[in-house]
């Protein structure tokens, strides 16, 4: 199974009724709605954050022999896996 997400970049706008909408790259696809501007800003950055983590993983030596939850590399790798769940 392959999962896909709305392509980035995403941006947020104040919509109506008063709520923040996170829009996909086509400016029509609403990927999220929230009443919090801080949450909207964070959600809108998700595609860039995922891309940055994947780039760091490609460039670095992320060998981890620590117990799960005790290593920043394990945590980052788990975040990538969760974001891409279902992607081979």
C-alpha positions in Angstrom: 0.0 0.0 0.0 1.3 3.4 -0.9 0.1 6.5 0.9 0.2 10.0 -0.6 -0.4 13.4 0.8 -1.4 16.7 -0.8 1.8 18.1 -2.4 3.5 21.0 -0.7 4.1 23.7 -0.2 1.1 24.3 2.0 -0.1 27.6 3.3 -2.7 28.8 5.8 -5.4 31.4 5.5 -8.1 32.8 7.7 -11.3 31.4 6.2 -15.0 31.7 7.0 -16.5 30.9 9.4 -13.5 32.3 11.4 -11.1 29.3 11.2 -7.7 28.8 9.7 -7.6 26.6 6.7 -4.4 24.9 5.6 -4.4 24.8 1.8 -2.5 22.5 -0.6 -0.4 23.7 -3.5 -3.5 24.1 -5.7 -4.9 26.7 -3.2 -8.2 24.7 -3.3 -7.5 21.5 -1.4 -8.1 22.1 2.3 -5.7 19.8 4.2 -6.7 20.9 7.7 -8.9 23.3 9.6 -8.2 24.8 13.0 -9.1 27.7 15.2 -5.5 28.2 16.3 -3.1 30.2 14.1 -0.2 28.5 15.8 -1.5 25.1 14.9 -2.2 26.2 11.3 1.3 27.5 11.0 2.8 24.2 12.3 0.6 22.1 10.0 1.4 24.2 7.0 5.1 23.4 7.6 4.7 19.7 7.6 5.8 19.0 4.0 9.0 21.0 4.5 9.8 19.4 7.9 9.4 15.9 6.4 11.6 16.8 3.5 14.2 18.2 5.8 14.2 15.1 8.0 14.5 12.8 5.0 17.5 14.9 3.7 19.2 14.8 7.1 18.7 11.0 7.1 20.2 10.6 3.6 23.2 12.8 4.4 24.0 11.5 7.9 25.1 8.3 9.6 22.0 7.5 11.5 23.2 4.3 13.1 21.3 3.8 16.3 21.8 1.0 18.9 19.9 2.8 21.7 16.6 1.7 23.3 13.6 3.1 21.4 12.7 6.6 22.6 16.1 7.4 23.9 17.9 8.5 20.7 17.2 11.5 18.5 17.9 9.5 15.4 15.5 6.8 16.4 12.9 9.4 17.1 13.4 11.2 13.8 13.3 7.9 11.9 10.1 7.0 13.7 8.6 10.4 12.8 9.5 9.8 9.1 8.0 6.3 9.2 4.8 7.5 10.8 4.4 10.3 8.2 4.9 7.8 5.4 3.0 4.9 7.0 2.2 2.4 4.3 4.9 3.6 1.9 7.2 0.8 0.9 
